[in-house]
Amino acid sequence: MPITLGVVVFLVLFILVNSVRILREYERGVVFRLGRFVGVRGPGLILLIPMFEKMVKVTLRTIALDVPPQEVVTKDNVSVKVNAVMYFQVFEPSKAIIAVENYLYATSQMGQTTLRSILGEHELDDLLSNREKINLKLQKIIDERTDPWGVKVSAVEVKDVDLPEEMRRALAKQAEAERERRAKVIHADGEFQASTKLLQAAEVMSPQPVSVQLRYLQTLTEIAAEKNSTIVFPLPVDFLEYFVSKRKQG
């Protein structure tokens, strides 16, 4: 009798273990009965027919998948290493299990091959400056290819572009030359504006020689404020003629 009771308890526990499943809110169960797909269940408490039904659990949360560094030859024949990250989620659990053997591995491989092919169509400058545009193009192409698997790719972001050392030096020299060019342009523009203002000031002061002399005296005052022990400056002839004429009039 005790043996029979033990067998019954064992059978009951076996049935419970193989028939009861609990799925979280973000999980779904793809159920097969004798190898045939019978539906998607969940979330909550799921009851299965022991030994006849099997369930494969699938998460519906967004997955962040790293795309390992890929050797890419750009359109202008520069070899670089590029890695990226993909964000995707399963929107049809049945397709993710039935249409592809391993949707995580398949999506990763699709991302790697697409990354190499798309980046190879762009030049290095375009890859460095128009990354947002390239990200959108990658996302669109990968999403179209994973759609039959029930996988939705929401975003693809190129993270790092590893350049060869000689290319880094060339880009650094190019950036330095560009900065020097801008500095020279700004300096020349400043000189042009200053000369224009000086010309306008001269045109204003030329009808009145006294204003020129007053400006000259103001300049001497500014020099004297520097506390120099000796000041040597040229004395304009016009300045002396002004005082000579005043003396003659007196």
Secondary structure, DSSP 8 states (H G I E B T S, - for coil): -HHHHHHHHHHHHHHHHHHEEEE-TTEEEEEEETTEEEEEE-SEEEE--TTTEEEEEEE-S-EEEEEEEEEEE-TTS-EEEEEEEEEEEES-HHHHHHT-S-HHHHHHHHHHHHHHHHHTTS-HHHHHH-HHHHHHHHHHHHHHHHGGGTEEEEEEEEEEEE--HHHHHHHHHHHHHHHHHHHHHHHHHHHHHHHHHHHHHHHHHTT-HHHHHHHHHHHHHHHHTT--S-------HHHHHHHHHHHHH-
